[in-house]
């Protein structure tokens, strides 16, 4: 069960209007490496995870990603709230405006709609955690690309820098989660075992003393 | 709340919380309704008391309620989606 808190994880206070920048930043809401995909990825993966601590990490990071989606939307909202018709036409925002006016819809910077195919739930915690680590790196790169585009907007940069750092922290925690899952594996069957599906490690080379099925 | 076991207290929290969820929606569109305001206040007090008891005797229900000794116990199962086994 979730409860909404009327606050952001990190404050967003942007005075300028910049539709062009907003169109780039919207990728971190609905794009391939955005916060919506991250939240859905972790919160969907957690159900079948047998390692309780890892299920908790996926819950906690997934929850934080929901909050990050809110922060990204706050940036987009503030950058576009005072747009004039003239700015809409000049900045190239007109194509987005036709379908969404100044509402915020999850899409990539190139206009591609949010798509669940942008993440996977494989049901194997090793596979899923590798994907999660890669996802955090891809999001970090995206924030770095955005920071280059936002170099003249210090208020935006402050938030993007905060979000970028969280990608690094999450990458670290997922790496540790992977280690926790791997520590529980049978050393003889390290590569041939899905700890969330196989009941016990199959004996590749059965010999006396092997207590697995 | 006295004499409730963990399951009973959780069930009580579920019931009171759902009532709060529902009265919240009602108040969102009827902000001056005195009966609903009174109901909210009463339920809020019940939930606060029950939550305090639950955290004290059975552990945290959210990440801001953890009272750890020397080992972090927040991300330990069972998780709510696992049902009762």
Interface residues (C-beta under 8 A of the other chain):
Chain A: X1 X3 X46 X47 X52 X53 X55 X56 X57 X59 X60
Chain B: X17 X62 X63 X74 X75 X76 X77 X78 X79 X80 X81
